[in-house]
């Protein structure tokens, strides 16, 4: 398949690599030095998003935020300028569910399909092709894209109509963020009380408090290993999206709001580019 891939960040690079390894022809835009290995593996670098869309049957986006997706789709020399009927756009970024529906409508007017398919699993999941992929869009577009998703992830779920994938991702980010905060508070308490946080974590891993976050991020907190991973700044963006949706729905999410403030504090302390497990440093500033 001829696939366009735009967004070669920490997550996008290994995701694109899996598609190349499976034999697909990839067309890339914004290839930096850190992404040159993809070209060496057979991908083709092009000068614009428009050129990528013209060369591809399916265009995948993996970008940081809603304005980035809008610019790549509809800006000067954007994807939309070269879409023809029958092509498919798959946005695997984590962006606004409301904006997603608008983008999909504009793409549909051009006769092309649109899926929102945000992911969870971080850099580790991207490298291992074990991402959780939450998909919104039509059944036929999902069936068409599923073989590609299976090269990048393991837990692939068609949630419903366009926008529902982003809604699921927002819910995911609330649960992940609040669990990171809970693990950080528990380990900070253990340390302050004079218990060995590593041994406390080992004990909890055998009980009802066990979780993937306690396993992976608890270890990061104990080792003070906060290289991303998934940056606090990006996770704050996702929690902001959750609060925007909650406001539109008149929904009360008090702990999501407090998590957003904790992330604001982390960013104010210069931790915005650290992994989200680095929230521990706000709760235990002596660490």
C-alpha positions in Angstrom: 0.0 0.0 0.0 1.1 3.6 -0.6 1.0 5.3 2.7 1.7 8.9 3.7 3.0 9.4 7.2 3.3 12.9 8.7 4.5 13.3 12.3 7.9 11.6 12.9 8.2 12.3 16.6 9.0 9.9 19.5 5.9 7.9 18.7 5.7 8.4 15.0 9.2 7.2 14.0 8.8 3.6 15.3 5.2 3.4 14.0 6.3 4.4 10.5 9.2 1.9 10.8 6.8 -1.0 11.4 4.8 -0.1 8.2 8.0 0.0 6.2 9.2 -3.3 7.6 5.9 -4.8 6.5 6.6 -3.9 2.9 4.5 -0.8 2.5 5.8 2.2 0.5 5.9 5.2 2.8 5.9 8.9 1.8 7.2 11.2 4.5 7.2 15.0 5.1 9.4 16.9 7.6 12.2 14.3 7.7 14.8 15.5 10.2 18.2 13.9 10.9 16.7 11.7 13.6 14.3 10.3 11.0 16.8 9.7 8.2 17.0 6.0 9.0 13.4 5.7 7.7 14.5 6.9 4.3 17.5 4.6 4.4 15.0 1.8 5.1 13.1 2.7 1.9 10.7 5.5 2.7 10.5 8.5 0.3 10.8 12.1 1.6 8.7 14.7 -0.1 8.6 18.4 0.3 5.0 19.1 1.4 2.0 17.5 3.0 0.2 18.0 -0.3 2.8 16.0 -2.2 2.5 13.2 0.4 -1.3 13.1 -0.1 -1.0 13.1 -3.9 1.3 10.1 -3.8 -0.6 8.1 -1.2 -3.8 6.0 -0.9 -3.9 6.5 2.9 -2.4 9.4 4.9 -1.6 8.9 8.6 -1.0 11.8 10.9 0.8 11.6 14.3 1.0 15.2 15.5 1.2 17.0 18.8 -2.0 19.0 19.0 -5.2 20.1 17.4 -3.7 23.2 15.6 -0.9 21.0 14.1 -3.5 18.6 12.6 -5.5 21.5 11.2 -2.5 23.1 9.7 -1.2 19.9 8.1 -4.7 19.1 6.7 -6.0 22.5 5.6 -3.0 24.9 5.6 -1.0 26.0 2.6 0.1 22.9 0.6 -1.9 20.8 3.1 -3.2 17.2 2.8 -6.7 18.3 1.7 -5.4 20.1 -1.3 -4.4 16.8 -2.9 -7.0 14.4 -1.6 -9.1 12.7 -4.2 -12.3 10.6 -3.7 -11.6 7.2 -2.2 -8.4 8.2 -0.3 -8.3 7.8 3.5 -7.0 10.0 6.2 -6.2 8.4 9.6 -5.4 10.9 12.4 -3.6 9.0 15.2 -2.8 12.2 17.1 -4.5 13.0 20.4 -6.6 16.1 19.7 -10.0 17.7 20.4 -13.0 15.4 19.8 -15.0 18.4 18.7 -12.4 19.6 16.2 -12.1 16.0 14.9 -15.7 16.0 13.9 -15.3 19.2 12.0 -12.1 18.0 10.2 -13.8 14.8 9.3 -16.7 16.7 7.7 -14.4 18.8 5.6 -12.5 15.7 4.4 -15.7 13.9 3.7 -16.8 16.8 1.5 -13.8 16.0 -0.7 -15.0 12.4 -1.1 -12.3 10.9 1.2 -12.6 8.8 4.3 -11.6 9.9 7.8 -10.7 7.9 11.0 -9.6 9.3 14.3 -7.4 6.6 15.9 -5.4 7.9 18.9 -3.1 5.6 20.7 -2.0 4.7 24.2 1.1 2.8 25.2 3.8 5.4 24.9 7.2 5.1 23.2 7.6 1.6 24.6 4.3 0.5 23.0 5.2 2.2 19.7 8.5 0.5 19.5 7.0 -2.9 20.4 4.0 -2.5 18.0 1.8 -3.1 21.1 -0.1 0.1 21.1 -3.8 0.4 22.2 -5.6 2.0 19.3 -9.0 3.6 19.8 -10.8 4.2 16.5 -13.7 6.4 15.4 -15.2 6.4 11.9 -17.3 4.2 9.6 -17.2 0.4 9.7 -15.9 0.2 6.2 -13.1 2.7 6.7 -12.1 0.8 9.9 -12.0 -2.5 8.0 -9.8 -0.9 5.4 -7.4 0.5 8.0 -7.3 -2.5 10.4 -4.4 -4.3 8.6 -2.3 -1.2 9.1 -3.4 -0.8 12.8 -2.4 -4.4 13.4 1.2 -3.6 12.4 1.4 -0.9 15.1 -0.8 -2.1 17.9 -2.3 -5.1 19.7 -5.5 -3.8 21.4 -7.5 -2.3 18.5 -11.1 -1.2 19.1 -13.6 0.4 16.8 -15.4 2.6 19.4 -18.0 4.2 17.1 -18.6 7.2 14.9 -15.9 9.8 14.1 -14.8 11.6 17.3 -15.4 8.6 19.5 -11.8 7.5 19.3 -10.6 10.9 20.6 -13.2 10.7 23.3 -11.9 7.3 24.4 -8.3 8.7 24.4 -9.4 11.6 26.6 -10.9 9.1 29.1 -7.7 7.1 28.9 -5.6 10.2 29.7 -7.7 11.0 32.8 -7.2 7.5 34.1 -3.5 7.3 33.3 -2.8 10.8 34.8 -4.7 10.2 38.0 -3.1 6.8 38.5 0.4 8.4 38.0 -0.6 10.9 40.6 -1.8 8.2 43.0 1.4 6.2 42.6 3.5 9.3 43.1 1.7 10.1 46.3 1.9 6.6 47.6 5.7 6.3 47.0 6.3 9.8 48.4 4.4 8.8 51.6 6.5 5.6 51.8 9.7 7.6 51.5 8.8 10.3 53.9 7.7 7.6 56.5 11.1 5.9 56.2 10.1 2.9 54.2 12.1 1.8 51.2 9.9 2.9 48.2 11.3 0.1 46.0 10.3 -2.5 48.5 6.9 -0.9 49.0 6.4 -1.0 45.2 7.4 -4.7 45.1 4.9 -5.5 47.8 2.1 -3.5 46.2 2.7 -5.2 42.8 1.4 -8.4 44.4 -1.8 -6.9 45.7 -4.9 -5.1 44.5 -3.0 -1.8 43.9 -0.9 -3.5 41.2 -1.1 -1.7 37.8 1.0 -1.2 34.7 1.6 2.3 35.9 2.9 1.2 39.3 5.1 -1.3 37.5 6.6 1.0 34.9 6.2 4.5 36.2 6.7 3.5 39.8 10.1 2.2 38.8 10.9 5.4 36.9 10.0 7.4 40.1 12.3 5.3 42.3 15.1 5.5 39.8 14.5 9.2 39.0 14.5 8.2 35.3 12.3 10.9 33.8 13.4 11.0 30.1 10.4 10.8 27.9 8.4 8.7 27.2 5.4 10.9 27.1 6.0 14.5 28.1 4.2 16.2 30.9 3.4 19.1 28.5 1.6 16.9 26.1 -0.3 15.1 28.8 -1.4 18.5 30.2 -2.8 19.2 26.7 -4.9 16.1 26.8 -6.2 16.8 30.3 -7.1 20.3 29.0 -9.1 18.6 26.2 -10.9 16.5 28.8 -11.9 19.7 30.8 -13.0 21.4 27.6 -15.3 18.4 26.8 -16.6 18.3 30.4 -17.4 22.0 30.3 -19.4 21.6 27.1 -21.3 18.7 28.7 -21.8 20.5 32.1 -19.9 17.6 33.7 -18.0 17.8 37.0 -14.5 16.3 36.9 -12.9 17.7 40.1 -9.8 15.4 40.1 -9.1 16.0 36.5 -9.1 19.7 37.3 -6.6 19.2 40.2 -4.4 17.0 38.0 -4.3 19.8 35.4 -3.1 22.2 38.1 -0.4 19.7 39.2 0.8 19.6 35.6 0.8 23.4 35.5 3.0 23.3 38.6 5.3 20.8 37.0 5.7 22.9 33.9 6.3 26.0 35.9 9.1 24.2 37.6 10.7 23.4 34.2 9.5 19.8 34.0 7.3 20.1 31.0 9.7 18.1 28.7 10.1 15.3 31.2 8.1 12.0 31.2 4.8 12.3 32.9 6.1 10.0 35.7 8.1 13.2 36.6 5.0 14.5 38.3 6.6 12.7 41.3 9.1 15.5 41.5 6.3 18.0 42.2 4.8 15.8 45.0 8.2 15.0 46.5 10.3 18.1 45.6 13.2 16.8 47.7 13.6 13.9 45.3 
